[in-house]
């Protein structure tokens, strides 16, 4: 005998701690079973794109910090590369090296938040605290150089705002040596934790063709087993000089492309970032970091599209110039915005509690979803 | 791997009038311009052709070209009549490693562009965003709603303040009783 059941509409968010910001999900549920998920965005919308039309090119940089506020260096970098493309400037070697090291430090810091909060959302609070303790090292290294802990305004068009602090190289090396064994600790504490695996393996499986069709990028795409990383496949800056692997999901605990795979890709990526830093840190050439910053930024008429591999995926900036000192149009292709679109597909047929695990494994930052 | 000129020639041969031209003077990327009402079949061809294989849509951007006639209002602001709104498509082929930029322009008074949502699924939200912020209408889009602005924005605003990324946008005075310019 089957009982007649009714579906119920439930709002998750916008003020929910594990929606990672202000995101509202409209769930259609039947008991605990999720039938459909409809994300509603825009609670953090402040029209970055309109603001940047009223700013000069260099004034836009601090605004980019506030897109993905956990990975500000990456945002600065993408904007700077797009503007440099438009202007046709080559930046000095020293700047390139510092940019790469900073971007990789930032990637580790960002992944720490992603992994920690993914665990904390589903009940493992200890790794969260451990990771935030370690993230503090990175933040203070960057703070010493540019004076800010989260919103750096560090990478400028054509250069950097400050040269590195005299202690930067020593402290970065110290951090690399300190953090290597800590990853093992994280693995033991969370990655291979039975409860964590039970909660994330075989949950929210993202098949390869769906991932490509939806334009997923970053760890979300690589978790499904696709070896695609812009640092390797569409190299920018000086990434083609370094030797590093691209970790992909292999389905070690369940199916390829499940939450655990996406989580695990991030853990292994932190190791690869350490490798890149190790290769770069001893070879920073001498020079001036402000040499190539143009006095007056007035690019020729035209358009430029540049993209970088941010911790959350493929971050693109599309800039149109009409020959004035302000950009005519700046469009941001935010990785979280595109990755969030998949949420509806991933959650179908799972339980309400699994949505939290899935959302944590996609790792969105609402600052760049809503812009 | 093909360059922009080869891709343009291939498209021109296949679609004739629907492919309008190749802008080469752009310093960083050549742009192929196409007709807004034929873009769907062009996109399908770009994705499925063995020589092209553009399997990934990197970015889709709606742009107000502001190339129409600018009329001064009494209060000093400007409104734009005529001219075009454009959509830029940045495509990348992961397997063949080439890129191309497409552009379609539709008249400002009737900005209709075919949706490519069922060619590349990620165009869905990008098109909603272009509809929301620039006011481009995507034909055959399954769910063309606002995405970043409030759903009821239209009810509280004049026509000039519907789409914030238009160059002649004016802030409405109130939204749901809240004063907007501060």
Interface residues (C-beta under 8 A of the other chain):
Chain A: X41 X42 X45 X47 X49 X50 X85 X86 X88 X212 X213 X214 X215 X228 X233 X234 X300 X302 X303 X304 X305 X307 X314 X316 X318 X320 X329 X331 X333 X337 X338 X341 X370 X371
Chain B: X25 X26 X27 X28 X29 X31 X55 X56 X57 X58 X59 X61 X63 X64 X88 X90 X92 X94 X97 X101 X120 X121 X122 X124 X125 X126 X133 X146 X147 X148 X149 X150 X164 X165 X169
